[in-house]
């Protein structure tokens, strides 16, 4: 039998891959000369005829010829030159009458250009133009929000008049979350690397970092999950299939893959001939679920999601971990184990009562010891709110002379403490202190005051004892704090 031509075999393999894929290849032009990123792509019904167009803020091949392009299908419908590089493109409704055709806003340089019917309509120059008098209150509320660093990605949820949250990924490697009527960030998410993308999926903030990882956070900054990716992240965007209520995050990687995740579950992997630099999903033309991608070399890829396609968890390369199928080495039941099980089954009630009795006795003894410590001021932290103090003692040295350092701290928020004294109680036959009683200076709230003294060991028999430290208030007999210091054995005399 004659061998089939190589071109026919490759075409059959491509057809089989397409048959098993969830996507239909609608268009691919490697020479489309489209250089942009995800923030400069938008899908909108610009003429109100039910056919959606693709708006592209094109950077140009060398970044010197930026243009605003509008594509219909695979052809360029209009093309306008821009004075500066575009930063973002968005569509919005300006009028209420029918047909409701959206306007186009494009950020380029220090200006925001507004196009209506694909023609220049208005130009906002920032910040030279003063705000409109009717919008003065809104601008005043917006300017009160301040961030400690320059934001690079923004995600907003909610309504301005009701309640909204704003998540800002900044250049200092942190994500700040602000709420309505808050002048400063309410929550802060500190990342271990710089963020390269920020997408909100339902109530989860999905962050991509330069460490090739995807992170999921709540709006209060709690980390939910982490996914390690096989290559660097070039772009991220949201995939929303409204007919099935699906929201997922798309990540274009440097190895030519586009991965789709719902939470940390991999749903689908799309292989592209070149690394993807921008992603956009939505209605294009008259197809509801269209994926538009631009590549690093300027190519344009358009794929349409099959109507029968269903994203199933584990439909990618994920699945149960290999350790889950590994059988545990469970030892065989011995005769002793069986006898003990029978004993516990027969005397279970008596064993439970004995356990509860011992537990109650333990709690009672603990409570008595705690009360005794409070009454005798044996705890290192003051129990009274009038004298909020904290005491910590450190002994240094080998002997026969030791250095004893008392760390005394005023734990109140604003009230200083004055008129305290420190007294040492010890066995004068074993130890000698140059000062057994001294006054404490003014204690400023929050500062740690080290109080040093020296202790000389007088015994040459290698024995040690306890030195009691009492913190007193002038005119009161009961100590505020007390500490028992177990002195170490003097090793200097033994060595001598």
Secondary structure, 3 states (H helix, E strand, C coil): CCCCCHHHHHHHHHHHHHHHCCEEEEEEECCCCCCCCHHHEEEECCCCCCCEEEEEEECCCCCCCCEEEEEECCEEEEEEECCCCEEEEEEECCCCCCCCCCEEEEEECCEEEEEECCEEEEEEECCCCCCCHHHHHHHHHHHCCCCCCCEEEEEEEEECCCEEEEEEEECCCEEEEEECCCCCCCEEEECCCCEEEEEEECCEEEEEECCCEEEEECCCCCEEEEEECCCCEEEEEEEEECCCCEEEEEEEECCCEEEEEECCEEEEEEECCCCEEEEEEEEEECEEEEEEEEECCCCEEEEEECCCCCCCCCCCCCCCCHHHHCCCCCCCCCHHHHHHHHHHHHCHHHHHHHHHHHHHHHHHHHHHHHHHHHHCCCCCECCCCCCCEEEEEEEECCCCEEEEEEEEEECCCCCCECCEEEEEECCCCCEEECCCEEEECCECECCEEEEEEEEEECCCCCCCCEEEEEEEECCCCCCCEEEEEECCCCHHHHHC
